[in-house]
Amino acid sequence: MEEHKISVVVPLYNEEENVINLIDRIHSALQDFEFKWELLLVDDGSSDATVSKAKQAQQQYGNHVRIIELTRNFKQTAAMQAGIDFARGDVIVTMDGDLQNEPNDIPKLVRRLLNENLDLVAGWRKNRQDGLFLRKIPSKIANKLIAKLTGVKLRDYGCSLKAFRAKIIKKIRLYGEMHRFIPAWLATVTSPSKIAEEPTTHHARTAGVSKYGISRTFRVILDLLAVYFFMKFRDRPGHFFGSIGLFLSSIASIIFAWLLYVKIILGESIGQRPLLFLGILGLLAGLQFITTGVVAELLTRIYFDETRKAYNAEEESPTENSEEKWKSK
């Protein structure tokens, strides 16, 4: 197997009771690893002693333990994106800092990623050690819904333990709370066939306080709608808004046709009919959606022209000397 470098990214927020044990266990898990590796601890504006304890461990283990300090609490997605940005390895592994993920699973995920030429291997908490009603049941429902809408068939979107090809994960940007949908975002730049799932060990939290509650369910739903829209209509938003506009305009046209029949054929007054106002409202709303679709199409053209292409591709056998790529007589 060729030489690779592994970057392990761990976002931390008020994990003073776990951070030293976490670093010890990661070193124990990777002490015989065949590849060079680094550990990036991204502190997400902790208000406790997380950073100071991480620096103590850094002095003990060496400079391959890197500490990235965010200026305030930007939430987990931003912290994860910061770690990905600072990572130097060609393989990036992400995991939680609460010791619920098992560091001993890291080599297994990395080896499968490399041996099977995958772009993502996601952890699957097959025997999840969390509460049934507040965590397991909502998670199962969310996983099935996300898989259905995105087309990326995974059983555990919420597991933070994942191994990525750095060149692929760095092609996307994570915002808001989109870390739960990384496999779906990744499917916009690579084939779903290069995304796999691997059973991993999951531990119950033994120290610290969970940063998540049932309220995140509503945020997941809103984020899922954004992901679905981006995946299906990123390069053709006019189809989304235009379809709604045409539907509303068609309903309004049917209403006006009926009212015209009532007015001319039946000779009845239509001036005060609620149906008339409903038709006017439908027509105006339909026109608004259609014009919004046109504006969205213009913005999409600008986006792709100025920042990126509408596709993602790599040359199979690149060469440094571009002159050798030309065919001559």
Salt bridges, closest charged atoms under 4 A:
GLU15 OE2 - ARG205 NH2 3.02
GLU15 OE2 - LYS211 NZ 3.11
GLU34 OE1 - ARG111 NH2 2.93
GLU38 OE1 - ARG66 NH1 3.03
GLU38 OE1 - ARG88 NH2 2.71
GLU69 OE2 - LYS55 NZ 3.35
ASP85 OD1 - ARG173 NH1 2.88
ASP90 OD2 - HIS4 ND1 2.55
ASP98 OD2 - ARG205 NH2 3.55
GLU102 OE1 - ARG25 NH2 2.92
GLU102 OE1 - HIS203 NE2 2.61
ASP105 OD1 - LYS108 NZ 3.50
GLU116 OE2 - ARG112 NE 3.26
ASP130 OD2 - ARG128 NE 2.79
ASP130 OD2 - HIS202 NE2 3.97
ASP156 OD2 - ARG125 NE 2.76
GLU177 OE1 - ARG180 NH2 3.03
GLU177 OE2 - ARG219 NE 2.93
GLU197 OE1 - ARG155 NE 3.17
GLU198 OE1 - ARG112 NH1 2.65
GLU268 OE1 - ARG273 NH2 2.48
GLU297 OE1 - ARG301 NH2 3.57
GLU314 OE1 - LYS167 NZ 3.45
GLU314 OE2 - LYS171 NZ 3.38
GLU315 OE2 - LYS325 NZ 2.73
